[in-house]
Amino acid sequence: MPTSYLVELVEYWRDEFDWRAQEKALNSIPQFVTEIDGQNIHFLHVRSPEPDALPLVLTHGWPGSFVEFLDVIGPLTDPAAHGGNPADAFDVAVPSLPGFGFSGPVRESGWNAEAWAELMSRLGYDRYGVQGGDIGAGVSPASPGTRWSGCTSTATSAFRSTSWTRRNGRA
């Protein structure tokens, strides 16, 4: 990376970037923290004004965060206000994966999609859809198989290979 670019970037952050404006934008969205299996989980939860909105969990990837979804929350929760059909509305939950955003660090292995099922249950939903990209694409497909899951649909936006198979001495 050229030094001139780094100097320019530092000057921008020091002199022009408005953190308070970013903070205000973040604080305009309902955010919460809950404990699931001893793990502090941060999440956004925005209900649609539409009474029949389908609940939807959006799971970010790496090195991302809940911020990836800020621009789509409005159109998803209130499509009519964005030129869409009100029948396409969602209630949106955007959890921060452990170790990301405002969620606490992972405390033990084995943490999986059952936590999102528990979150949705706590929010009062007995059925919902899930979407995930990158690491979130690894969590989302597991959601329908969880013991508490009311997951009715899954969408992923990343290819995920769960393992390499060794054949004839080659990977």
C-alpha positions in Angstrom: 0.0 0.0 0.0 1.5 3.4 -1.0 2.4 5.6 1.9 0.6 8.5 0.2 -2.6 6.6 0.4 -2.2 5.9 4.1 -1.4 9.6 4.8 -4.6 10.5 2.9 -6.6 7.9 4.8 -5.3 9.1 8.2 -6.1 12.7 7.3 -9.6 11.8 6.3 -10.2 9.9 9.6 -8.7 12.7 11.6 -10.2 15.7 9.9 -13.4 14.7 7.9 -14.9 11.5 9.2 -18.0 12.2 11.3 -18.2 9.5 13.9 -21.1 11.2 15.6 -23.2 11.0 12.4 -22.4 7.3 12.2 -23.2 6.8 15.8 -26.6 8.5 15.3 -27.4 6.3 12.3 -26.5 3.2 14.3 -28.5 4.3 17.3 -31.6 4.9 15.1 -32.0 1.1 14.7 -33.3 -0.9 17.7 -30.4 -2.9 19.1 -30.3 -5.4 22.0 -28.0 -7.8 23.8 -29.2 -11.2 25.1 -27.4 -14.1 26.7 -27.7 -17.5 24.9 -25.9 -20.5 26.4 -23.6 -18.1 28.4 -22.8 -16.1 25.3 -23.6 -12.4 25.0 -25.2 -11.9 21.6 -25.9 -8.5 20.1 -28.7 -8.2 17.6 -30.8 -5.7 15.7 -34.6 -6.3 15.7 -36.8 -4.3 13.4 -40.5 -5.2 13.1 -42.4 -4.4 10.0 -45.5 -2.2 10.1 -47.2 -5.0 8.1 -49.0 -7.5 10.4 -48.3 -10.6 8.3 -44.6 -9.9 7.8 -42.4 -13.1 7.7 -39.7 -13.0 10.3 -36.2 -13.2 8.8 -32.8 -13.7 10.3 -29.9 -12.1 8.4 -26.4 -13.5 9.3 -23.3 -11.6 8.3 -20.0 -13.0 7.1 -16.3 -12.5 7.9 -14.9 -9.9 8.3 -18.3 -8.3 8.3 -20.8 -7.3 10.9 -24.5 -6.3 11.2 -23.5 -3.1 9.4 -23.7 -5.1 6.1 -27.5 -5.1 6.4 -28.2 -1.5 7.4 -29.2 -0.4 3.9 -31.7 -3.3 3.3 -33.5 -3.1 6.7 -35.9 -0.4 5.5 -36.8 -2.0 2.2 -37.3 -5.4 3.9 -39.4 -4.2 6.8 -41.4 -1.5 4.9 -41.3 -2.3 1.2 -44.3 0.0 0.6 -42.2 3.0 1.7 -39.6 2.0 -0.9 -41.9 1.4 -3.9 -42.5 -2.3 -3.2 -45.4 -4.5 -2.3 -46.4 -4.6 1.4 -47.0 -8.3 1.0 -43.3 -8.7 0.7 -42.5 -7.4 4.2 -40.3 -9.0 6.8 -39.6 -8.6 10.5 -35.8 -8.5 10.6 -33.4 -9.9 13.2 -29.7 -9.3 12.6 -27.6 -11.1 15.2 -23.9 -10.4 15.4 -21.9 -13.7 15.4 -19.9 -14.3 18.5 -16.7 -12.3 18.4 -18.1 -9.8 15.9 -19.6 -6.4 16.4 -21.0 -6.0 19.9 -21.3 -9.7 20.6 -18.9 -11.2 23.1 -16.1 -13.6 22.1 -16.7 -17.3 21.6 -16.5 -19.0 25.0 -16.6 -22.6 23.8 -16.7 -24.7 20.6 -19.9 -26.2 19.3 -21.8 -22.9 19.0 -24.2 -23.2 16.1 -27.6 -22.4 14.5 -29.6 -23.5 17.5 -28.7 -20.2 19.1 -30.5 -18.3 16.3 -33.5 -20.6 16.8 -33.4 -19.8 20.5 -33.2 -16.0 19.7 -36.2 -16.2 17.4 -38.2 -18.1 20.0 -37.4 -15.4 22.6 -38.5 -12.8 20.1 -41.9 -14.6 19.9 -41.5 -16.2 16.5 -42.5 -19.8 15.8 -41.6 -19.7 12.1 -39.1 -17.6 10.2 -36.7 -17.6 7.3 -32.9 -17.3 7.4 -30.3 -15.8 5.1 -26.5 -15.9 5.4 -23.4 -15.0 3.5 -19.8 -16.2 4.0 -19.6 -17.5 7.6 -23.3 -16.8 7.9 -23.8 -19.2 5.0 -22.5 -21.9 7.3 -24.9 -21.1 10.0 -28.1 -20.6 7.9 -28.4 -24.0 6.2 -28.2 -25.7 9.6 -31.2 -23.7 10.9 -34.0 -25.9 9.6 -32.5 -29.0 11.5 -32.3 -27.5 14.9 -34.5 -28.9 17.6 -36.3 -25.6 18.4 -36.4 -24.4 14.8 -39.4 -23.0 13.1 -37.2 -22.2 10.1 -39.3 -22.4 6.9 -36.8 -21.2 4.3 -33.0 -20.8 3.8 -31.0 -18.6 1.4 -27.3 -18.3 1.2 -25.1 -16.0 -0.8 -21.8 -17.9 -0.6 -20.5 -21.2 -1.7 -19.4 -23.3 1.3 -17.4 -26.4 1.3 -17.7 -28.3 4.6 -14.7 -30.6 4.0 -12.0 -31.8 1.6 -12.2 -35.5 0.7 -9.0 -37.3 0.3 -9.0 -39.8 -2.6 -6.1 -41.9 -3.9 -3.7 -40.1 -1.6 -4.7 -36.6 -3.0 -6.9 -34.0 -1.7 
